[in-house]
Amino acid sequence: MRTIQTDVAIIGAGTAGMTAYRSALARTPRVLVIESGPWGTTCARVGCMPSKLLIAAAEAAHAVAAAPAFGVLPGPVRIDGHAVMQRVRSERDRFVGFVTDAVDHWPEAHRLRGHARFVDEQTLALSPPDAPDGDAHTRVEAGRIVIATGSRPAVPPDWRARLGDRLLVNDDVFAWTTLPASVAVVGAGTVGLELAQALHRLGVRVRLVGRGARLGPLTDPVLAAEALQVFGRELPLTLNASQIEPERAGDGVRLHTRSPAGERTESFEFLLAATGRRPNVDRLGLANTRLPLNPQGVPVFDRRTGQVGNSTVFLAGDAADERPLLHEAADDGRIAGDNAGRFPDLRVHPRRAALSVVFCDPQIMLAGLGHAELLASGTPFETGAVAFDDQGRSRVMLKNQGRLHVYAERGSGRLLGAEMLGPAAEHLGHLLAWSVQRGDTVQQMLDSPFYHPVIEEGLRTALRELQRALRMGPAPVARCLDCGPGA
């Protein structure tokens, strides 16, 4: 067994690991990145980018189908499944290429293939990715170690045995060469909602099934109820399912569900399990260390430093099982890599305001603190709201669905957060997250310019209502009298 010594060893070469590498390298040239799977990021390969390519195709199909409402009569929509998936895979490969090209430019001495297990808090044993854990070929002695091993789809274990190749996870979708005829999507969170709606709009027969009562990440009960109405008008839904029993049926899947709506049995070509993700920490040999672990076996760490307890080990990205978002993983990697490189001179890094977006239609957005977080914190707050049904620009574009709620602290008037189901939520989310991070008050936001006619005028309506609820006085009113509420 050969032995390699290094200042910083990083386990995993995804978004968090690659960012950690760059940050650590700025502090020491002795950095090693260990990877057991394909080089590159979940985002580029099977996550953010290929899913948005599929969604873009679905949006194009939906726009053609909706054109007659504008007096445009293009004829029936025809979907070429082969062409859809060819573009998805081709563009996906292009994005992946950018990532792998970056890795290829790293010095060869900084890259090592193998599955890493802890021997102790400063020693790793590496074995071939598919070999038993005892078949170690390399020992890595590191001054500091960064865990950036990411996560993987979490699927009920007996489903794989039951369904075989009829069971899919999101990774499998982007290997399709054409679109299937039918898919049952189990899991009504972000991934399930995005993929179910996109496939439905591309002509695939879909049913979206969830054990809970909510769709997506919304926590405000008014918005959650609105989401059920909006998506229920378009998508076949089975929610609050107390029983979800799939079985193999020839070349397909038979799915039996029981919910408050009754019992239902349907047959599909595939079952797509969008049932969450689990952090890749279970094969790291953490029991060989004294690292503090939570009940799920994930190391307990400080998000402001990346440090696990008082150890020389740091944690970053989806392996932390906290905020599985690319920009959060990149920030985690930057912080963990910097502190691993400069250890023991640790620095506390302030975190950015939270921001998450679901690319369904209408979009979902959470910025800053959500409704449930505010209630849990005990922070006294007020809510301002706007409905987009009659908002001027939204009606012009036939995007007039959903609501926006903004939350501010009583007394100070400082914006705390927002939740939204509606048009252009990805853009409004950025504006609101920036305001939360700056500590803007509602009055300062109202004093900023709003153009006409734009969807942002709906935000102004919500802010005015919020200002009145705060009893801090309404802003001067200047509005279009011909454009309806929220203009």
JONOR-V662396 format. One line per field, one symbol per residue. phi: phi as a letter, one per 30 degrees, with the letter a starting at -180 (. if undefined). psi: psi as a letter, one per 20 degrees, with the letter a starting at -180 (. if undefined). Layout:
phi=???
psi=???
//
This chain:
phi=.dbccadbcccjbdedddddddddddcadcbbccbccddkceeddbbeddddddddddddddddddeedciccdjddbcceddedddedddeddddedddddddddeedcbbclccbdcadbbbccbeecceddddcbcccbdbbccbdibbecbeedddddchddcbceededcdcadddabcccjcdedddedddddedcjddbbccbdccccicecddddddddddddddccdbbchddbbbcbdbicbbcccbbbedjcbbbcbdbccdccjbbddbdccidddccddbdedicedbcddbiddhccccbbaidddicbdbedddddedddddddddcecddbdcdcdddabbccdbddcbbbiddeddddddiddbbbcbbccecdedddechcdbjbbccbbddjdiddclababldhddddededddddddiddddddddddbdbcbdeddededddddddddhciddecbbddccidid
psi=pqppprgpppoplbggghhhggghhihqinpppppibqqrqhghgjdgghhhgghgghhgghhghihhhjjpnirqpppnhghghggghghghgghhgghhghhiqphiippprppqpgaijpqpprqhjrqhilqiqpoophqppolibrrpopphihghghcjipqrhhhhjiqirqrhqppoookbggggghgggggijjppqpppqhaiqpajpiphghghggggghhhgppqorkoipooqqpnckbppppqprhiaqppqqrhqpoolkaqqqmiijikiijrkppqrhjjppprohihipockajqqqqbihikfnmqghggggggggggghhhipjmqqppqqrqqpqpplaoqqqqppcprghhgghijpprrpqqpqjgjpfhghgjkkmqaqppqpqpqghjpphaqqqoaqkhhghggghhggghikqrhghghiqqprpprhhhhggghhghghhhikjpqqpporpijirqj.
//
